[in-house]
């Protein structure tokens, strides 16, 4: 099995063909943030995006609001 075949098999297994680009981006960004222990500066650098881009994406997905609500902040 070639590399392309392996990639296509992985894509099929993950269901990526049914996901939007924004959904894929969210998974990648949040996973990278998790890998770096929540360090946004390191996560942004490892993704090759600016820190502002990462913050904008997290805000768009409501990541900050969920985190705040989980720590007892009211909304």
Biotite code that builds the C-alpha atoms (Angstrom):
import biotite.structure as struc

atoms = struc.array([
    struc.Atom([0.000, 0.000, 0.000], chain_id="A", res_id=1, res_name="UNK", atom_name="CA", element="C"),
    struc.Atom([1.410, 3.389, -0.982], chain_id="A", res_id=2, res_name="UNK", atom_name="CA", element="C"),
    struc.Atom([1.512, 6.553, 1.084], chain_id="A", res_id=3, res_name="UNK", atom_name="CA", element="C"),
    struc.Atom([-1.428, 8.067, -0.789], chain_id="A", res_id=4, res_name="UNK", atom_name="CA", element="C"),
    struc.Atom([-3.503, 4.939, -0.164], chain_id="A", res_id=5, res_name="UNK", atom_name="CA", element="C"),
    struc.Atom([-2.644, 5.096, 3.547], chain_id="A", res_id=6, res_name="UNK", atom_name="CA", element="C"),
    struc.Atom([-3.612, 8.777, 3.699], chain_id="A", res_id=7, res_name="UNK", atom_name="CA", element="C"),
    struc.Atom([-6.937, 8.105, 1.967], chain_id="A", res_id=8, res_name="UNK", atom_name="CA", element="C"),
    struc.Atom([-7.644, 5.229, 4.369], chain_id="A", res_id=9, res_name="UNK", atom_name="CA", element="C"),
    struc.Atom([-6.934, 7.478, 7.368], chain_id="A", res_id=10, res_name="UNK", atom_name="CA", element="C"),
    struc.Atom([-9.182, 10.190, 5.916], chain_id="A", res_id=11, res_name="UNK", atom_name="CA", element="C"),
    struc.Atom([-11.985, 7.655, 5.485], chain_id="A", res_id=12, res_name="UNK", atom_name="CA", element="C"),
    struc.Atom([-11.570, 6.337, 9.038], chain_id="A", res_id=13, res_name="UNK", atom_name="CA", element="C"),
    struc.Atom([-11.653, 9.821, 10.552], chain_id="A", res_id=14, res_name="UNK", atom_name="CA", element="C"),
    struc.Atom([-14.693, 10.874, 8.570], chain_id="A", res_id=15, res_name="UNK", atom_name="CA", element="C"),
    struc.Atom([-12.808, 13.901, 7.238], chain_id="A", res_id=16, res_name="UNK", atom_name="CA", element="C"),
    struc.Atom([-14.586, 13.708, 3.888], chain_id="A", res_id=17, res_name="UNK", atom_name="CA", element="C"),
    struc.Atom([-17.818, 14.711, 5.647], chain_id="A", res_id=18, res_name="UNK", atom_name="CA", element="C"),
    struc.Atom([-16.268, 17.582, 7.618], chain_id="A", res_id=19, res_name="UNK", atom_name="CA", element="C"),
    struc.Atom([-16.019, 21.230, 6.684], chain_id="A", res_id=20, res_name="UNK", atom_name="CA", element="C"),
    struc.Atom([-12.645, 22.934, 6.518], chain_id="A", res_id=21, res_name="UNK", atom_name="CA", element="C"),
    struc.Atom([-13.589, 24.938, 9.619], chain_id="A", res_id=22, res_name="UNK", atom_name="CA", element="C"),
    struc.Atom([-14.359, 21.723, 11.550], chain_id="A", res_id=23, res_name="UNK", atom_name="CA", element="C"),
    struc.Atom([-10.983, 20.266, 10.565], chain_id="A", res_id=24, res_name="UNK", atom_name="CA", element="C"),
    struc.Atom([-9.232, 23.524, 11.502], chain_id="A", res_id=25, res_name="UNK", atom_name="CA", element="C"),
    struc.Atom([-10.932, 23.494, 14.907], chain_id="A", res_id=26, res_name="UNK", atom_name="CA", element="C"),
    struc.Atom([-9.769, 19.939, 15.621], chain_id="A", res_id=27, res_name="UNK", atom_name="CA", element="C"),
    struc.Atom([-6.196, 20.738, 14.573], chain_id="A", res_id=28, res_name="UNK", atom_name="CA", element="C"),
    struc.Atom([-6.004, 24.022, 16.516], chain_id="A", res_id=29, res_name="UNK", atom_name="CA", element="C"),
    struc.Atom([-7.507, 22.590, 19.715], chain_id="A", res_id=30, res_name="UNK", atom_name="CA", element="C"),
    struc.Atom([-5.367, 19.457, 19.487], chain_id="A", res_id=31, res_name="UNK", atom_name="CA", element="C"),
    struc.Atom([-2.213, 21.508, 19.090], chain_id="A", res_id=32, res_name="UNK", atom_name="CA", element="C"),
    struc.Atom([-3.248, 23.682, 22.024], chain_id="A", res_id=33, res_name="UNK", atom_name="CA", element="C"),
    struc.Atom([-3.693, 20.527, 24.088], chain_id="A", res_id=34, res_name="UNK", atom_name="CA", element="C"),
    struc.Atom([-0.283, 19.162, 23.016], chain_id="A", res_id=35, res_name="UNK", atom_name="CA", element="C"),
    struc.Atom([1.326, 22.383, 24.252], chain_id="A", res_id=36, res_name="UNK", atom_name="CA", element="C"),
    struc.Atom([-0.493, 22.291, 27.590], chain_id="A", res_id=37, res_name="UNK", atom_name="CA", element="C"),
    struc.Atom([-2.680, 25.288, 26.775], chain_id="A", res_id=38, res_name="UNK", atom_name="CA", element="C"),
    struc.Atom([0.271, 27.519, 25.851], chain_id="A", res_id=39, res_name="UNK", atom_name="CA", element="C"),
    struc.Atom([-1.291, 29.608, 23.106], chain_id="A", res_id=40, res_name="UNK", atom_name="CA", element="C"),
    struc.Atom([1.981, 31.180, 22.000], chain_id="A", res_id=41, res_name="UNK", atom_name="CA", element="C"),
    struc.Atom([3.614, 27.779, 21.447], chain_id="A", res_id=42, res_name="UNK", atom_name="CA", element="C"),
    struc.Atom([0.490, 26.364, 19.791], chain_id="A", res_id=43, res_name="UNK", atom_name="CA", element="C"),
    struc.Atom([0.273, 29.296, 17.368], chain_id="A", res_id=44, res_name="UNK", atom_name="CA", element="C"),
    struc.Atom([3.977, 29.038, 16.518], chain_id="A", res_id=45, res_name="UNK", atom_name="CA", element="C"),
    struc.Atom([3.737, 25.293, 15.901], chain_id="A", res_id=46, res_name="UNK", atom_name="CA", element="C"),
    struc.Atom([0.728, 25.855, 13.618], chain_id="A", res_id=47, res_name="UNK", atom_name="CA", element="C"),
    struc.Atom([2.515, 28.594, 11.700], chain_id="A", res_id=48, res_name="UNK", atom_name="CA", element="C"),
    struc.Atom([-0.158, 31.181, 12.509], chain_id="A", res_id=49, res_name="UNK", atom_name="CA", element="C"),
    struc.Atom([-0.066, 34.386, 14.489], chain_id="A", res_id=50, res_name="UNK", atom_name="CA", element="C"),
    struc.Atom([-1.193, 34.457, 18.095], chain_id="A", res_id=51, res_name="UNK", atom_name="CA", element="C"),
    struc.Atom([-4.007, 36.806, 17.012], chain_id="A", res_id=52, res_name="UNK", atom_name="CA", element="C"),
    struc.Atom([-5.204, 34.233, 14.465], chain_id="A", res_id=53, res_name="UNK", atom_name="CA", element="C"),
    struc.Atom([-5.326, 31.574, 17.170], chain_id="A", res_id=54, res_name="UNK", atom_name="CA", element="C"),
    struc.Atom([-7.192, 33.889, 19.576], chain_id="A", res_id=55, res_name="UNK", atom_name="CA", element="C"),
    struc.Atom([-9.673, 34.840, 16.846], chain_id="A", res_id=56, res_name="UNK", atom_name="CA", element="C"),
    struc.Atom([-10.328, 31.184, 16.050], chain_id="A", res_id=57, res_name="UNK", atom_name="CA", element="C"),
    struc.Atom([-10.789, 30.250, 19.708], chain_id="A", res_id=58, res_name="UNK", atom_name="CA", element="C"),
    struc.Atom([-13.183, 33.158, 20.181], chain_id="A", res_id=59, res_name="UNK", atom_name="CA", element="C"),
    struc.Atom([-15.138, 32.135, 17.068], chain_id="A", res_id=60, res_name="UNK", atom_name="CA", element="C"),
    struc.Atom([-15.537, 28.598, 18.380], chain_id="A", res_id=61, res_name="UNK", atom_name="CA", element="C"),
    struc.Atom([-16.513, 29.792, 21.848], chain_id="A", res_id=62, res_name="UNK", atom_name="CA", element="C"),
    struc.Atom([-13.525, 28.104, 23.498], chain_id="A", res_id=63, res_name="UNK", atom_name="CA", element="C"),
    struc.Atom([-13.031, 30.981, 25.926], chain_id="A", res_id=64, res_name="UNK", atom_name="CA", element="C"),
    struc.Atom([-16.671, 31.125, 26.961], chain_id="A", res_id=65, res_name="UNK", atom_name="CA", element="C"),
    struc.Atom([-16.856, 27.380, 27.682], chain_id="A", res_id=66, res_name="UNK", atom_name="CA", element="C"),
    struc.Atom([-13.674, 27.550, 29.735], chain_id="A", res_id=67, res_name="UNK", atom_name="CA", element="C"),
    struc.Atom([-14.991, 30.483, 31.764], chain_id="A", res_id=68, res_name="UNK", atom_name="CA", element="C"),
    struc.Atom([-18.352, 28.845, 32.380], chain_id="A", res_id=69, res_name="UNK", atom_name="CA", element="C"),
    struc.Atom([-16.600, 25.693, 33.566], chain_id="A", res_id=70, res_name="UNK", atom_name="CA", element="C"),
    struc.Atom([-14.773, 27.703, 36.230], chain_id="A", res_id=71, res_name="UNK", atom_name="CA", element="C"),
    struc.Atom([-17.928, 29.146, 37.750], chain_id="A", res_id=72, res_name="UNK", atom_name="CA", element="C"),
    struc.Atom([-18.207, 32.401, 35.772], chain_id="A", res_id=73, res_name="UNK", atom_name="CA", element="C"),
    struc.Atom([-21.770, 33.318, 34.938], chain_id="A", res_id=74, res_name="UNK", atom_name="CA", element="C"),
    struc.Atom([-22.993, 34.404, 31.540], chain_id="A", res_id=75, res_name="UNK", atom_name="CA", element="C"),
])
